[in-house]
Amino acid sequence: MRTQVGIIGAGPSGLLLSQLLHLQGIDSVVLERRSADYVLGRIRAGVLEQGMVDMLRAAGCSERMDREGLVHDGFEICFGENRQRIDLKKHTGTSVMVYGQTELTKDLMDAREAAGAAVVYEAEDVQILDLDTDTPRLIYQKDGTEHEVVCDYIAGCDGFHGISRRAMPESVLKEHERVYPFGWLGILSETKPVADELIYVNHWRGFALCSMRSMTRSRYYIQCAFDENLEEWTDDRFWDELRVRLPGEAAESIEMGPSIEKSIAPLRSFVAEPMRHGRLFLAGDAAHIVPPTGAKGLNLAASDIYFLSNALTGFYADGRTDLMDSYSEKCLNRIWKAERFSWWMTTVLHRFPEQNSFDRGIQLAELEYLTTSEPAQASFAENYVGLPFE
């Protein structure tokens, strides 16, 4: 098979890139090692920056999001006896959209299927070959048969554990990482959210977050040990611990119910650079991971695809190579700023194992400053709604 762009990974990054290229008349083939049902079953992000919303609209995949998504103009931060709302709209003129990654992925899948796109699920043993030539190849197994895709370029959108980053020479690739000594225990439940907007909580027992996927489906998180045994966390135990950490009014009014999904996610910060080697481009989790505290993971992936789709379009439409040459630099400039913001939020809102009274005092001072300073809130809001793509 011959195509212009071979895409590894059919998560939001790969599907969005494929859709945007399709609208520009650029052919692509998407290879995904998992089944479509497995991809749709992953419960992940749910807060979209305006840039991500705009990209979905440009891709022609926003109809359901615009109808069902929840526009949030702010959120709350709680610590001690304080409960303060941060007004995003006031400070930035824009908002965020709450719309689950599962729903977003389904919309992209439907769009690619309607266009008759070449998306191969359960493509096993994918290999990247001839990367140092003008026609790199992708080899994969499907139903016991080997297949080959010859490409002009390859986009590695296959996540942190994928093959794309490993295909880059060790002499070229630099990796930067911080692993946090805790995780997030999260549940999804068919219950009414405890509030109309998200609530972030700094509690002496650990961080908590009240989020949602719709007005009838809630997503809640509590900080836990990274090696916690999930089987020991019954629904009742989770709800009891969450209520302890929430401010009084929220704890009393929260609607509880059976979990329909429960999992523990480790937290890490990770950056790989550069994000391009020859005709291979990395995007999304293949190149960077952020702790979920700042809601940046999916949105950073979208900004990568913004730069990459523009670069490929510029090449095929006008023969330009400057946008491809600057791809890694532009992405990393935005990535490191999002990494800083996510690291800061994680540091300020979580309880660390070795935290002493001085560390706790600094946390509370940071939060007190944020909730009483208009300039601090403006800076915070600017980062939370997403920095511009530039």
N, C-alpha and C positions, 0 to 999 in steps of 0.2 A: 504494500500500500504506500502511496506517495501523498504527502500533505505538506503544507507550508509550516505549520506549527504543531509540534507534538506536545501534548499537555499530560503530565503525570499527576493524577489525583483529581477526583470528581467531587471534592468538597466545594464550599462556596467560592474559593479562589479560582479553582480550575474551571468550574462551570461558568462563573462570571466572565472570565477571560475569553472562554470559548464563545459565549454569547456576544460579547462586544466585538470580537474579531469577525464573527459571522455577519454582523450588521455592517461591517466595512468591506465585506466580500472577501475575507481572508479565511482560507480553509484550515481546519484543525481536527485533530483526533485526540480524544481524551481517554486515558487508560486508568482504570481504578481497580485495585486489587480486591476490594470488598464488594459485596452485593449492594444493589440499590437500596434494599430494605435496611441493611446494616448502616449505610450512610445516613439514611433518614432517621434511624433510631438513636443517633448520638444526640444527647441533651447538652447543649452548650450555651453560647452567648445569647443575650436577648436585648442589649442596648445598642442602638445604631446611631452613630454620629450623622450629622447632616450630609457630610460628604458621601457616606455610604448610601444614604437615602437617595441622593441625587444620582449616584451611579446606577442604582437599581431602576430608577425612572428612565435614565438614558438607555438602559439595556432593554427596556420594554417589559420589565418584570415587576412592576410596582402596584398593579391594580389591586391585588388582595391586601398588600401591605398598607396602601393608602386607605383602604376600606376598614381593615381590622386592627391596624397598628395603633398603639396608644402614644400620643404626643405628650411628652413630659417637659414642662418648663422649669422644673427644679427638682430637688430632693432634700432629704433631711439628714443631718449628722447629730448623733446623740452621744454624750459622754457625761458621766456623773449625773447631775441633776439638769443638765443642759440639753435642750432639744431645739436645734436651729435649722431653719430652712435656707438653702442656698438657691437664690433665684437666678437660674441660668439665662432666662429670656431678658431679664433686666440688665444683666451685665454684658451680654453678647449679642442680643437681638435674635438669637436662634434657640433651638431646643434639641432634644434627643427623641428618638423613636424607640419604643419598646415593642419588639417584634422578634419572636424566637428564631434562632438559627435553623431549627428544623423546618419551620414554615418557609423561611427564605430559601433554603436549599430545595424544597419541593417546588417552589415557584420557578427557580432556575432550571430544575430538571424538566418541568413541564414545558418551559420555553424551548429547551434544546430538543426535546422529543417532538414538539410541534414543527420544528425546523428540519427534522430528519437528520439531526446531528449524529456524528460518529462518536458515540460514547460507549466504551467497552468496559462492562463491569466484570468482576471476577477474572481480571487479567493477571495471571500469576507469573512470578519469577521475572518481572520486568528488568531489563538490562539496558544501560546506556552505552552505546558503542560509537566509535569513530568521532569522538567529540572534538578532536583536533583537525577535522576535515570540514569541507563546506557542506557535507551531507551527512550529518550525524544520524544514527539509527536507533530505534527502540525495538528490542526483541521481547516478546512475551509469549506465555503459554495460555491457551484457552481451549478447554474441552480436550486436553491431551494433544493438541496440535500447536506447533510453533508458528508464530506470525511475526512479520517484520513491518515496521513503519519507517520510511525514509523521510527525513524532515529537513527544513531549512534551519529551524531553531527549535529548542526544547525549553519548555517552562516547567520547572519543578515545583509543583503545588501539592506535594505529597506528605506534608507534615513533618514534625520533628523527627520521627522514626523512619522516614522514607529513605529512598535510595539516592535522591538527587544531590543532596548536600555531600554525601559520601563519594559521589563521582568527581568532586572537585579535588585537585591535587593537594596533598597535605602541605606542600611548600607554598601554596597560594592562600589557603583558607586559614583564617584566624577565628577562634571561638572565645566568647566571653560569657561567663555564667555566674550566677549567684543562686544557690538553692536555699530556700527558707525552711526553718525547722518546725514547720507545721503544715497542715492541709486544711481544706474546706470540706466539711461534711454537708452535702446538699440533698434536699428532697424536693420533689415536685408533687403537688397535691391538687385535687379538684376542689379547691376552696377559694372563697373570695379573698383577695389580698387585704392585708390588715390596714393598708393606707392607699391613697390614690397615687402616691409617688414612692420611690425607693427610700428606705431608711437604712443608713449605715450606722453601726453601733460600736463604740469603743467601750468595752466593759472589762472590769478587772479579771473576770473569768475567761475572757477572750472575745474576739471579734464576732459580730453577727450582722447579717444582711437580710432585709426583707425586700424581695423583688417579686416579679410576676411575669406571666406570659400573656395573660388576658385578664379580664375582669372576673373570670370564673376559675382561673388556674394560677396558682401561686408557686413561687420558687423561693425557698428559704435556705440560708447557709449559716453554719456556725463553725468557728475555728476549732480544730481538733489536732491531736498529735498526728504526724504524717504516717505513722505506722499503726494507727488505730484499727481495731478489728471491726469491720462494718457489721458483722453478724451480731455483735453485742449491742448495736444501736437499734432497739425497737422503736417503732413510731412514738410510743408513749414517752420513752426516754428522750427522744429528740425534742418533742414538743415541750416537755418539762424544762429542758435545758435552754431552749430558745426563749421561753417565757421569762426565765430568770434574768436573761441578758437584756430583754427589751425594756424600754421605759414603761412605767406603770399603766398608762392608758392603753398603749398598744398591747401589752401583755394581757390585760383584762378583756380586750375586744377581739383578739385574734380568733379566727375560725380554724378549728383543727379537723383533720380527717386523715384517712389512710393515704400513705404515700403510693404514688404510681411509678416512682423512680427514686432510687437512693444510691448515692455514690460518694466516694472520697477522692478529691482532686489534690495532688501535690502542688506546691507553688514554687515557681522558679522564674528567674529573669535570664534570658539567653539572647545573644546576638552573634550571628555569623557574618563575617565580611571577608572579601567583597561578595556581592550577591549576583555577580556575573563572572563566568569564566568562558571565554570564547562564545560559543553559540548556546550555552546553557545559562538560563536565568533562574534564580531562586525567588520564590514568593511565599508570603504567609508564614505558617509555622515551620516550614523548611528552613527559614532564615532567622526567625526570631520568635521568642516566647515572652509573654509578660504575665505577671500574676494577675488574676482576674479582678483585683480590687478596683482598678481604674476603668474597666470595661473597654480595653483597648485591643484585645487580640484580634477579633474579627475585623475591627475597623482598620487596624494596621494592614491586615491582608488586603483590604479593599484599596487602600492607598497604593500598595505595591502594584495591584492590578491596574489602577489608574495610570501610573507611570509606564508600566509594561505595555498595556494596550495602545497607549499613545505612541510609544517608541516603535512598536511593530507596525502600526498604521502609517506612521511617518515613513518607514522604510518601504513598505509595499506601495504606498500611494505616490511618494515623491523621491524615493531612493535615498532618503536621509538616514544617516547613521549616528548623528550627534545625540539623538535622544536615547539610543541604545548605549552609547558610550557614557552617558551621564546617569543611566538608570540606577546603578548601585549607589552613587553619591547622593542622589536626590532621595532615594528611599531611606538610606541610613540617617540622613539629616533629620528626617521626621521620626524615624524609629527611636533614635537615642533620646529625643525629647519625650516621646511617649514612655520609654523605659524609665526615664527619670521620674515622670509623674506617677507611674504605677508603683515604682519603688517607694516614693515618698508616701503615697497613700497607704501602702502596705506597712511601712515602718511606723506610721502615726496611729494606725487603727488596730494593730494586732498586739497581743501580749507575747513577748519573746521569753524563752525558757530562762535565760540568765538576766532578765530585766531586774534592775535594782531601783531604789527610790529615786535616784537622780534621773534614770531613763524615763521613769513614769512621769516625773515632773516636767521633763522636756516634752513628752507627748502631750500632756495637758496644756502646756504653754502654747504649743503649736496649734492645738484645736481652739483654745481660747482666742488666740490671735486671728485665726481664720474666721471665727464666728462673730468677731467684733470689729473687723477691719474691712471697709468697703473695697480698698485696693486689693487686699488679699483675696477677697471673694471674687473680684473681677478676674484676677490672674488664674485662680482655681477654675472658675467657670470657663474661661477661654481654653484651658487644657482639657477640661471634661467634655465639652461639646466637640472638640477636635480642632487641631490647628489646620490651617489651609493647606491644600495640596500645592506646593511650590518648591 
